[in-house]
Amino acid sequence: MRTVQGAALDGLKARVRALAERTGLPVRSTRGAPRPHAGPAARPRPTERAGRAPRGGAPLADPGPAVPPPGAGDPGRRTSVKEPLRRTSADRPAGPAAALAPSGPPAAAPTVLATLGALLTAAGRPRPRRRPGGVRASAAALRALRARHGDAPALVRTRSGQTLLVLLDPQDLRRFYAEPVSVLAADPPQKCRGLSTHEPGRDADGPGCARGEQRPERRRMSADVLAAGLPVHPAAGPILNVVAEEARHLTATGTLELVRARHAVNRAARRIVLGDPAADDDELAGWLTQLRAEDGRLRGGRTRAARSVHDKARARVREYVRHAGDDTLAGRAARHAGPVDTTDPDGGVDPADEARLWLLAMDAVPDTLLRTLLLLGAHPCEQDAAAAEAAAEVAAGRARGELPRLRACVRESLRLYPVVPDLIRVTRGETEWRGVRHPAGTAVLLPAAFHQRDPERVPAAHVFVPGRWKNPGADRDIRMAPFSHGGGRCPGDQLGLMITAAFCAEVLRGHRITGTRPVLDPVGPLPVTLDPRGVRLTLTHR
């Protein structure tokens, strides 16, 4: 007896088969084998035009410049590809690499223009719900691109039509971080959430992934207030006391989830930045939550409702700053900033804007905290060593706040699951990469997540190995960029590490993680993505 669902499915199959007969497209069975057709499908298909996609297939790239290998011919001379782009089933690579298609013969140029469907759907704008296999396909596509065309920067085209110059070699990463803003900068500033903050956007509402036009006085004040480069912040005593008090919310029950982690961390963030009176300001917390959500939807400017929330949050934060104590970040910022003319946007650095920026930047601490504790729960030996360090830290005296082992665990968590997976900058003028000239306005992509977990160049790339960060030179490893490098390095990286490690220590000092969800393999490769909303930890008293 046929069901209604079966009849509907048969009808859908019939319509698909009829459409295939009219268009000449093959119909694939559930096993992936092409089903033969009669009639129009048997006729040979016309040659597709270059730059257009076959019906039902991935879009083909427009013809790009044919680039000679480095050192061959005149690097300044540019020619164009005359051959139309044709791909047959025999030429198309299988697996994740099928998302990448060369614009010409592989030997024609080390820099290619290709489609990048599996790599990036909308570069620089991470989706809030990414499919679990998305990043894995992206890494596979990048490895396939590098294996086929070498380490030279590859010019690719996304499904959205954006063209990007993708950096595949650590040699180019060093230049990416070293270039000044006048050569390589964000335009417009790309916004992201970070463990700490650096280079805010144009209205100072969020930390910038890439370097923007930040005034020197703002940079100097941020570096001084956040104690850039110092492992232990000068105000570590008051900050760690706040963390210890708010961490009680994390262990109030036998389970720890993201909602509880966000509640505790956000309360601590308001106290650290603005002072104790801001701890219970739920209205300000709601406004900041709306601003974070709005930043993910911004396309060409704020809405009127978002602007209203922005103004109310700024006024409330400015009120807290006026009464902030010297042991808060806002109080330290107010001491360094001169009189602020609120009617002149360029009249000086407003401590209230910086304070609001620091509050928004700490939004990633709960995610990193949960991932770090989850990884420690899956590795009992590392968890015991970290708990021993947390217990000994109580009597550390002036060295309180260092926690080198726990900091290494936090860094390793950020290596495996970076807050900012991709960095995008735009060239301000004509630039040359590996003997190939690119015009002004070229978007340059540094896939940080790919380089940090590249199994060809990073030992144990998919395994939790916090010991790798004990090497004194690990922080300068150009492949690892949890806080960026060079002039765009986050000035609050050490403060962010101190706060996150302190929260981990407070949990482990009196509790053991005895159960985790999801369950991770302690010796096998870790998953590529790890959504903190699905993390649940079971805590028991030691």
ABEGO torsion letter per residue (X at the ends): XBBAAAAAAAAAAAAAAAAAAAAGBBBBBAAGBBBBBBEAAABBBBBBBBGBBBBGBBBBBBBBBBBBBBGBEBAABBBBBABBBBBBAAABBBEAAAABBBABBAAABABBBBBBAAABABBGBBBABBBAAAAAAAAAAAAAAAAAAEABBBBBBBAAGBBBBBBABAAAAAAAAABBAAABBBOBBBBBBBABBBGBBAAGABBBABBBBBBAAAAAAAAAAAGBGBABBAAAAAAAAAAAAAAAAAAABABBBAAAAAAAAAAAAAAAAAEAAAAABAAAAAAAAAAAAAAAABBGEBBAAAAAAAAAAAAAAAAAAAABBAABAAAAAAAABBBBBAABAAAEBBAAAAAAAAAAAAAAAAAAAAAAAAAAAABAAAAAAAAAAAAAAAAAEAABGAGAAAAAAAAAAAAABBABABBBBBBABBBBBGGBBBBBGBBBBBBAAAAAABAAABBGAABBBAAAAABAAAAABAABBAAEBEAABBAAAAAAAAAAAAAAAAAAAABBBABBOBBBBAABBBBABBBAAABBBBBBBX
